[in-house]
């Protein structure tokens, strides 16, 4: 079964098509391209209403787990960059945060490298 456009149809909404990048180092053997992984954690700032967390907190109490003091939610994005040094990957991740992943008015963001 092929990934992506199957039988001439466009990919389903929300479907991500990934094709691995390969390169030929000296010696002629094929290996994976070097990658840098960056984790982007996006949380709501203190004081911003987190309806999902409030709902979970109430549900935990109803399930007999009342000692939970506080619940918060976060989105974590694991960005993997190929063929770029770590400082460039970090710069690209920061750009993704600024342009797409977070709203600086309501979100607190943490960006950190991960082991490859």
CORHU-V211977 format. One line per field, one symbol per residue. ss: DSSP state (2 for helix, 1 for strand, 0 for the rest). phi: phi as a letter, one per 30 degrees, with the letter a starting at -180 (. if undefined). burial: I if it has 16 or more other C-alpha atoms within 10 Angstrom, else O. A space follows every 50 residues. Layout:
ss = ???
phi = ???
burial = ???
This chain:
ss = 00000000000000000000011100000111001111111111000000 22222222222200000000000111111111000222222222222222 2000001111111100
phi = .dcjdchicdedeidccbbdcbbcddjicdbdddbbcbccccbddejddc ddddddeddddddibddddabbcacbccccccibdeddddddddddddcb dbcddcccbbbbdcdd
burial = OOOIOOOOOOOOOOOOOOOOOOOOOOOOOOOOOOIIIIIIIIIIOOOOOI OOOOOOIOOOOOOOOOOOOOOOOOOOOIIOIOOOOOOOIIOIIIOOIOOO IIOOOOIOIOIOIOOO
